[in-house]
């Protein structure tokens, strides 16, 4: 089979670029929401959650940059903010700065969404684009780690 950059694979390449672009926006939105949620929560129990989100902001930004570079390598164009539409409603900061469960559940929902989408990208790349597939597999591992960490936060929070 021809390489993903071969002109004969234009349609599949463009489909992968669309998936990567969606992943790029997911990461960029997560950076914004994690930043807000690393600042807004109050209370002593908020410290580990704020610290984790602050660290995760850098990882999510790095993921967005990887997606952007790969989009460009596949003859796509990284979009500007005019093309951005927020979709992570569960990750919006809660009205009550003490509502840590809301923040934790929002992170879990965002990570589950990323995991599902990144698995779709991996599937779309199968047999045609091992470079993108490998990159997204590495990012997927990070997202699974974030999910497990926040599932642990939720168990601890709900236990009191």
GROMACS elastic network, one bead per residue, 0.5 to 0.9 nm:
[ bonds ]
;  ai    aj funct       b0    kb
    1   127     6  0.81060   500
    1   128     6  0.73216   500
    2     5     6  0.80875   500
    2     6     6  0.61311   500
    2     7     6  0.89137   500
    2     8     6  0.74716   500
    2     9     6  0.73204   500
    2   128     6  0.75637   500
    3     6     6  0.53407   500
    3     7     6  0.88989   500
    3     8     6  0.88086   500
    3     9     6  0.74846   500
    3   128     6  0.64195   500
    3   129     6  0.71494   500
    4     7     6  0.81248   500
    4     8     6  0.84202   500
    4     9     6  0.57333   500
    4    10     6  0.76825   500
    4    12     6  0.77087   500
    4    13     6  0.61277   500
    4    74     6  0.79361   500
    4   125     6  0.89232   500
    4   128     6  0.57072   500
    4   129     6  0.55618   500
    4   130     6  0.88970   500
    5     8     6  0.83088   500
    5     9     6  0.68047   500
    5    10     6  0.74925   500
    5    13     6  0.73279   500
    5    73     6  0.87464   500
    5    74     6  0.66407   500
    5    75     6  0.82823   500
    5   129     6  0.88245   500
    6     9     6  0.55988   500
    6    10     6  0.71576   500
    7    10     6  0.53075   500
    7    11     6  0.88838   500
    8    11     6  0.79823   500
    9    12     6  0.54908   500
    9    13     6  0.59841   500
    9    14     6  0.85612   500
    9   128     6  0.85372   500
   10    13     6  0.50281   500
   10    14     6  0.60314   500
   10    15     6  0.85712   500
   11    14     6  0.51706   500
   11    15     6  0.62391   500
   11    16     6  0.87013   500
   12    15     6  0.50155   500
   12    16     6  0.62069   500
   12    17     6  0.85879   500
   12   124     6  0.81593   500
   12   125     6  0.85602   500
   12   128     6  0.84229   500
   13    16     6  0.50878   500
   13    17     6  0.61497   500
   13    18     6  0.86834   500
   13    74     6  0.67856   500
   13    75     6  0.85499   500
   13   125     6  0.88775   500
   13   128     6  0.88803   500
   13   129     6  0.85052   500
   14    18     6  0.62322   500
   14    19     6  0.87091   500
   14    74     6  0.80193   500
   14    75     6  0.84766   500
   14    76     6  0.76418   500
   15    18     6  0.51335   500
   15    19     6  0.64269   500
   15    20     6  0.86853   500
   15   124     6  0.81960   500
   16    19     6  0.50433   500
   16    20     6  0.60807   500
   16    21     6  0.84886   500
   16    71     6  0.85776   500
   16    74     6  0.86236   500
   16   121     6  0.68887   500
   16   124     6  0.67174   500
   16   125     6  0.71450   500
   16   129     6  0.89631   500
   16   132     6  0.87553   500
   17    21     6  0.59672   500
   17    22     6  0.85606   500
   17    70     6  0.82646   500
   17    71     6  0.56426   500
   17    72     6  0.87742   500
   17    74     6  0.69336   500
   17    75     6  0.83915   500
   17    76     6  0.63708   500
   17    77     6  0.87751   500
   18    21     6  0.50351   500
   18    22     6  0.63115   500
   18    23     6  0.86675   500
   18    71     6  0.86161   500
   18    76     6  0.87444   500
   19    22     6  0.51470   500
   19    23     6  0.62792   500
   19    24     6  0.86256   500
   19   117     6  0.80334   500
   19   118     6  0.85931   500
   19   120     6  0.81958   500
   19   121     6  0.62582   500
   19   124     6  0.87582   500
   20    24     6  0.60330   500
   20    25     6  0.86669   500
   20    67     6  0.59630   500
   20    68     6  0.78707   500
   20    70     6  0.78823   500
   20    71     6  0.65316   500
   20   118     6  0.87653   500
   20   121     6  0.73546   500
   21    25     6  0.63094   500
   21    26     6  0.85745   500
   21    67     6  0.72249   500
   21    68     6  0.75499   500
   21    71     6  0.70924   500
   21    76     6  0.89733   500
   21    77     6  0.88541   500
   21    78     6  0.72581   500
   21    79     6  0.77585   500
   22    25     6  0.51935   500
   22    26     6  0.61811   500
   22    27     6  0.87070   500
   22   117     6  0.85709   500
   23    27     6  0.62258   500
   23    28     6  0.86246   500
   23    63     6  0.88394   500
   23    64     6  0.75082   500
   23    67     6  0.70315   500
   23   114     6  0.74635   500
   23   117     6  0.72726   500
   23   118     6  0.74308   500
   23   121     6  0.88518   500
   24    27     6  0.52700   500
   24    28     6  0.62447   500
   24    29     6  0.86779   500
   24    63     6  0.76502   500
   24    65     6  0.77313   500
   24    66     6  0.84088   500
   24    67     6  0.55128   500
   24    68     6  0.65285   500
   24    78     6  0.84848   500
   25    29     6  0.59946   500
   25    30     6  0.83379   500
   25    64     6  0.75108   500
   25    79     6  0.89174   500
   25    84     6  0.69698   500
   25    85     6  0.83240   500
   25    86     6  0.85876   500
   26    29     6  0.52877   500
   26    30     6  0.60978   500
   26    31     6  0.86840   500
   26    64     6  0.81636   500
   26    86     6  0.86661   500
   26    87     6  0.83350   500
   26    88     6  0.81790   500
   26   110     6  0.84622   500
   26   113     6  0.88406   500
   26   114     6  0.72599   500
   27    31     6  0.62082   500
   27    32     6  0.88360   500
   27    60     6  0.55469   500
   27    61     6  0.66196   500
   27    62     6  0.88014   500
   27    63     6  0.66706   500
   27    64     6  0.53079   500
   27    67     6  0.89460   500
   27   114     6  0.83577   500
   28    31     6  0.50773   500
   28    32     6  0.65685   500
   28    33     6  0.88366   500
   28    60     6  0.73590   500
   28    61     6  0.66308   500
   28    63     6  0.88503   500
   28    64     6  0.62062   500
   29    32     6  0.51774   500
   29    33     6  0.62366   500
   29    34     6  0.84639   500
   29    84     6  0.87210   500
   29    85     6  0.88147   500
   29    86     6  0.67356   500
   29    87     6  0.81691   500
   29    88     6  0.74328   500
   30    33     6  0.50546   500
   30    34     6  0.57219   500
   30    35     6  0.81821   500
   30    57     6  0.76466   500
   30    60     6  0.69684   500
   30    61     6  0.85384   500
   30    88     6  0.78812   500
   30    91     6  0.81349   500
   30   107     6  0.87389   500
   30   110     6  0.75531   500
   31    34     6  0.52575   500
   31    35     6  0.59912   500
   31    36     6  0.86976   500
   31    56     6  0.81367   500
   31    57     6  0.51612   500
   31    58     6  0.78523   500
   31    59     6  0.88593   500
   31    60     6  0.60634   500
   31    61     6  0.62496   500
   32    35     6  0.52023   500
   32    36     6  0.64356   500
   32    37     6  0.87055   500
   32    57     6  0.81454   500
   33    36     6  0.51768   500
   33    37     6  0.60670   500
   33    38     6  0.84391   500
   33    57     6  0.89436   500
   33    88     6  0.84110   500
   33    91     6  0.62916   500
   33    92     6  0.64279   500
   33    93     6  0.74140   500
   34    38     6  0.58180   500
   34    39     6  0.85897   500
   34    50     6  0.87019   500
   34    53     6  0.56066   500
   34    54     6  0.70527   500
   34    56     6  0.75275   500
   34    57     6  0.61010   500
   34    91     6  0.80469   500
   34   107     6  0.81185   500
   35    38     6  0.51059   500
   35    39     6  0.65363   500
   35    40     6  0.88218   500
   35    50     6  0.89374   500
   35    53     6  0.71413   500
   35    54     6  0.65642   500
   35    57     6  0.65216   500
   36    39     6  0.53486   500
   36    40     6  0.60241   500
   36    41     6  0.88157   500
   36    92     6  0.83646   500
   36    93     6  0.67785   500
   37    40     6  0.53965   500
   37    41     6  0.64545   500
   37    49     6  0.86242   500
   37    50     6  0.68501   500
   37    53     6  0.71841   500
   37    54     6  0.86070   500
   37    91     6  0.83029   500
   37    92     6  0.80321   500
   37    93     6  0.59548   500
   37    94     6  0.87275   500
   37   103     6  0.68391   500
   38    41     6  0.69771   500
   38    46     6  0.89236   500
   38    47     6  0.89232   500
   38    49     6  0.72361   500
   38    51     6  0.68041   500
   38    52     6  0.79049   500
   38    53     6  0.53682   500
   38    54     6  0.55501   500
   38    57     6  0.88595   500
   39    42     6  0.85437   500
   39    50     6  0.66523   500
   39    54     6  0.84368   500
   40    50     6  0.84266   500
   40    93     6  0.74109   500
   40    94     6  0.87275   500
   40    97     6  0.60299   500
   40    98     6  0.89313   500
   41    46     6  0.59761   500
   41    47     6  0.83891   500
   41    49     6  0.85852   500
   41    50     6  0.72505   500
   41    93     6  0.84603   500
   41    94     6  0.85963   500
   41    96     6  0.81885   500
   41    98     6  0.58838   500
   41    99     6  0.74550   500
   41   100     6  0.68850   500
   41   103     6  0.83612   500
   42    45     6  0.79820   500
   42    46     6  0.59239   500
   42    47     6  0.81931   500
   42    96     6  0.88433   500
   42    97     6  0.53029   500
   42    98     6  0.52799   500
   42    99     6  0.84552   500
   42   100     6  0.84344   500
   43    46     6  0.53802   500
   43    47     6  0.74676   500
   43    97     6  0.82459   500
   43    98     6  0.63736   500
   44    47     6  0.59087   500
   44    48     6  0.87600   500
   45    48     6  0.69795   500
   45    49     6  0.77892   500
   45    98     6  0.89369   500
   45   100     6  0.81656   500
   45   157     6  0.84096   500
   46    49     6  0.53294   500
   46    50     6  0.60020   500
   46    51     6  0.85246   500
   46    98     6  0.79024   500
   46   100     6  0.68122   500
   47    50     6  0.52247   500
   47    51     6  0.60838   500
   47    52     6  0.85720   500
   48    51     6  0.50468   500
   48    52     6  0.60181   500
   48    53     6  0.85403   500
   48   153     6  0.88129   500
   49    52     6  0.51498   500
   49    53     6  0.61499   500
   49    54     6  0.85113   500
   49   100     6  0.82332   500
   49   103     6  0.86554   500
   49   104     6  0.79230   500
   49   150     6  0.83916   500
   49   153     6  0.77376   500
   50    53     6  0.52163   500
   50    54     6  0.60785   500
   50    55     6  0.87040   500
   51    54     6  0.51054   500
   51    55     6  0.63536   500
   51    56     6  0.86130   500
   52    55     6  0.52094   500
   52    56     6  0.60876   500
   52    57     6  0.86975   500
   52   146     6  0.89940   500
   52   149     6  0.89593   500
   53    57     6  0.60877   500
   53    58     6  0.89807   500
   53   107     6  0.89926   500
   54    57     6  0.53264   500
   54    58     6  0.73105   500
   55    58     6  0.57590   500
   55    59     6  0.69579   500
   56    60     6  0.60131   500
   56    61     6  0.84372   500
   56   146     6  0.79826   500
   57    60     6  0.51971   500
   57    61     6  0.61002   500
   57    62     6  0.85726   500
   58    61     6  0.51357   500
   58    62     6  0.61807   500
   58    63     6  0.86688   500
   59    62     6  0.50358   500
   59    63     6  0.62404   500
   59    64     6  0.87451   500
   59   142     6  0.82843   500
   60    64     6  0.62861   500
   60    65     6  0.86750   500
   60   143     6  0.89566   500
   61    64     6  0.50414   500
   61    65     6  0.62708   500
   61    66     6  0.86886   500
   62    65     6  0.50437   500
   62    66     6  0.62548   500
   62    67     6  0.86864   500
   63    66     6  0.50375   500
   63    67     6  0.62239   500
   63    68     6  0.85627   500
   63   136     6  0.89794   500
   63   139     6  0.67073   500
   64    67     6  0.50692   500
   64    68     6  0.60948   500
   64    69     6  0.86675   500
   65    69     6  0.61607   500
   65    70     6  0.85663   500
   66    69     6  0.52244   500
   66    70     6  0.61894   500
   66    71     6  0.85592   500
   66   135     6  0.79706   500
   67    70     6  0.51804   500
   67    71     6  0.60860   500
   67    72     6  0.86978   500
   67    78     6  0.87739   500
   67   132     6  0.89231   500
   67   135     6  0.86716   500
   67   136     6  0.84826   500
   68    71     6  0.50837   500
   68    72     6  0.63549   500
   68    73     6  0.87113   500
   68    76     6  0.89841   500
   68    77     6  0.80304   500
   68    78     6  0.56592   500
   68    79     6  0.87534   500
   69    72     6  0.51697   500
   69    73     6  0.62172   500
   69    74     6  0.87271   500
   69    78     6  0.81123   500
   70    74     6  0.61896   500
   70    75     6  0.87746   500
   70    76     6  0.84289   500
   70   131     6  0.89974   500
   70   132     6  0.71569   500
   70   135     6  0.89029   500
   71    74     6  0.52301   500
   71    75     6  0.66503   500
   71    76     6  0.50174   500
   71    77     6  0.63119   500
   71    78     6  0.64920   500
   72    75     6  0.51872   500
   72    77     6  0.55244   500
   72    78     6  0.67047   500
   73    76     6  0.71273   500
   74    77     6  0.87647   500
   79    82     6  0.79318   500
   79    83     6  0.64252   500
   79    84     6  0.81839   500
   80    83     6  0.59879   500
   80    84     6  0.73969   500
   81    84     6  0.50885   500
   81    85     6  0.85967   500
   82    85     6  0.83663   500
   86    89     6  0.76708   500
   87    90     6  0.87141   500
   88    91     6  0.55366   500
   88    92     6  0.71389   500
   88   106     6  0.81848   500
   88   109     6  0.84115   500
   88   110     6  0.67750   500
   89    92     6  0.56153   500
   89   106     6  0.80828   500
   90    93     6  0.84829   500
   90   102     6  0.79251   500
   90   103     6  0.82446   500
   90   105     6  0.75016   500
   90   107     6  0.79615   500
   90   109     6  0.68906   500
   90   110     6  0.76974   500
   91    94     6  0.84815   500
   91   102     6  0.79674   500
   91   103     6  0.65423   500
   91   104     6  0.85806   500
   91   105     6  0.78350   500
   91   107     6  0.61742   500
   91   108     6  0.88766   500
   91   109     6  0.76833   500
   91   110     6  0.69868   500
   92   102     6  0.88027   500
   92   103     6  0.78575   500
   92   106     6  0.73917   500
   93    96     6  0.84392   500
   93    97     6  0.80140   500
   93   102     6  0.79420   500
   93   103     6  0.67251   500
   93   106     6  0.87423   500
   94    97     6  0.63567   500
   94    98     6  0.84201   500
   94    99     6  0.64931   500
   94   100     6  0.83698   500
   94   102     6  0.64708   500
   94   103     6  0.70509   500
   95    98     6  0.88119   500
   95    99     6  0.79941   500
   96    99     6  0.54596   500
   96   100     6  0.87582   500
   97   100     6  0.74287   500
   98   101     6  0.86370   500
   99   102     6  0.56184   500
   99   103     6  0.69792   500
  100   103     6  0.50953   500
  100   104     6  0.61287   500
  100   105     6  0.85214   500
  100   154     6  0.88631   500
  100   157     6  0.80762   500
  101   104     6  0.50592   500
  101   105     6  0.59661   500
  101   106     6  0.83677   500
  101   153     6  0.88759   500
  101   154     6  0.67497   500
  101   157     6  0.71585   500
  101   158     6  0.79984   500
  102   105     6  0.52239   500
  102   106     6  0.60322   500
  102   107     6  0.86620   500
  103   106     6  0.50684   500
  103   107     6  0.62944   500
  103   108     6  0.87068   500
  104   107     6  0.51863   500
  104   108     6  0.62755   500
  104   109     6  0.87112   500
  104   150     6  0.61709   500
  104   151     6  0.78921   500
  104   153     6  0.71172   500
  104   154     6  0.62912   500
  105   109     6  0.61500   500
  105   110     6  0.86013   500
  105   150     6  0.80114   500
  105   151     6  0.83588   500
  105   154     6  0.74405   500
  106   109     6  0.51198   500
  106   110     6  0.61821   500
  106   111     6  0.86070   500
  107   110     6  0.50719   500
  107   111     6  0.60912   500
  107   112     6  0.85069   500
  107   146     6  0.84703   500
  107   147     6  0.76099   500
  107   150     6  0.70457   500
  108   111     6  0.51758   500
  108   112     6  0.60701   500
  108   113     6  0.85515   500
  108   146     6  0.82015   500
  108   147     6  0.56844   500
  108   148     6  0.85327   500
  108   150     6  0.62927   500
  108   151     6  0.68943   500
  109   112     6  0.51237   500
  109   113     6  0.61498   500
  109   114     6  0.86334   500
  109   147     6  0.86680   500
  110   113     6  0.51168   500
  110   114     6  0.62023   500
  110   115     6  0.86317   500
  110   147     6  0.87360   500
  111   114     6  0.50024   500
  111   115     6  0.60651   500
  111   116     6  0.86012   500
  111   143     6  0.59307   500
  111   144     6  0.72962   500
  111   146     6  0.70109   500
  111   147     6  0.56386   500
  112   115     6  0.50819   500
  112   116     6  0.62282   500
  112   117     6  0.86196   500
  112   143     6  0.82129   500
  112   144     6  0.82126   500
  112   147     6  0.71059   500
  113   116     6  0.52455   500
  113   117     6  0.61866   500
  113   118     6  0.85566   500
  114   117     6  0.51051   500
  114   118     6  0.59268   500
  114   119     6  0.84434   500
  114   140     6  0.78605   500
  114   143     6  0.71009   500
  115   118     6  0.51935   500
  115   119     6  0.61288   500
  115   120     6  0.86557   500
  115   140     6  0.61107   500
  115   141     6  0.88032   500
  115   143     6  0.65000   500
  115   144     6  0.69762   500
  116   119     6  0.52593   500
  116   120     6  0.64400   500
  116   121     6  0.89484   500
  117   120     6  0.50345   500
  117   121     6  0.64162   500
  117   122     6  0.87541   500
  118   122     6  0.61775   500
  118   123     6  0.85740   500
  118   136     6  0.63626   500
  118   137     6  0.76170   500
  118   139     6  0.80888   500
  118   140     6  0.62868   500
  119   122     6  0.50080   500
  119   123     6  0.61925   500
  119   124     6  0.86315   500
  119   136     6  0.82431   500
  119   137     6  0.80275   500
  119   140     6  0.76784   500
  120   123     6  0.50708   500
  120   124     6  0.61635   500
  120   125     6  0.86819   500
  121   124     6  0.50127   500
  121   125     6  0.62205   500
  121   126     6  0.87332   500
  121   132     6  0.83523   500
  121   133     6  0.72166   500
  121   136     6  0.73695   500
  122   125     6  0.52237   500
  122   126     6  0.63672   500
  122   129     6  0.89920   500
  122   130     6  0.88208   500
  122   132     6  0.77194   500
  122   134     6  0.80352   500
  122   136     6  0.66195   500
  122   137     6  0.69603   500
  123   126     6  0.52559   500
  123   127     6  0.89536   500
  123   133     6  0.80249   500
  124   127     6  0.85776   500
  124   128     6  0.82808   500
  124   129     6  0.84350   500
  124   133     6  0.84235   500
  125   128     6  0.55096   500
  125   130     6  0.65430   500
  125   131     6  0.86066   500
  125   132     6  0.68353   500
  125   133     6  0.55976   500
  126   129     6  0.64485   500
  126   130     6  0.69125   500
  126   133     6  0.70796   500
  127   130     6  0.69724   500
  129   132     6  0.57188   500
  129   133     6  0.62141   500
  129   134     6  0.87156   500
  130   134     6  0.58894   500
  130   135     6  0.84694   500
  131   134     6  0.52564   500
  131   135     6  0.62679   500
  131   136     6  0.86820   500
  132   135     6  0.50633   500
  132   136     6  0.60665   500
  132   137     6  0.84087   500
  133   136     6  0.52933   500
  133   137     6  0.60385   500
  133   138     6  0.87230   500
  134   137     6  0.50440   500
  134   138     6  0.63651   500
  134   139     6  0.87695   500
  135   138     6  0.53288   500
  135   139     6  0.64489   500
  135   140     6  0.86766   500
  136   140     6  0.59064   500
  136   141     6  0.86012   500
  137   141     6  0.63850   500
  137   142     6  0.89292   500
  138   141     6  0.52613   500
  138   142     6  0.67542   500
  139   142     6  0.51719   500
  139   143     6  0.64266   500
  139   144     6  0.87642   500
  140   143     6  0.50680   500
  140   144     6  0.61618   500
  140   145     6  0.86087   500
  141   144     6  0.51180   500
  141   145     6  0.62743   500
  141   146     6  0.87608   500
  142   145     6  0.51040   500
  142   146     6  0.63414   500
  142   147     6  0.87203   500
  143   146     6  0.50100   500
  143   147     6  0.61497   500
  143   148     6  0.86709   500
  144   147     6  0.50141   500
  144   148     6  0.62300   500
  144   149     6  0.86092   500
  145   148     6  0.52336   500
  145   149     6  0.62002   500
  145   150     6  0.87393   500
  146   149     6  0.51356   500
  146   150     6  0.62778   500
  146   151     6  0.85708   500
  147   150     6  0.53153   500
  147   151     6  0.60768   500
  147   152     6  0.86110   500
  148   151     6  0.50357   500
  148   152     6  0.62585   500
  148   153     6  0.87383   500
  149   152     6  0.51508   500
  149   153     6  0.64098   500
  149   154     6  0.88369   500
  150   154     6  0.61177   500
  150   155     6  0.85456   500
  151   154     6  0.50817   500
  151   155     6  0.62742   500
  151   156     6  0.86650   500
  152   155     6  0.51098   500
  152   156     6  0.61713   500
  152   157     6  0.84808   500
  153   156     6  0.51588   500
  153   157     6  0.59676   500
  153   158     6  0.85164   500
  154   158     6  0.59619   500
  154   159     6  0.83876   500
  155   158     6  0.52829   500
  155   159     6  0.60933   500
  155   160     6  0.88250   500
  156   159     6  0.51228   500
  156   160     6  0.66057   500
  157   160     6  0.53720   500
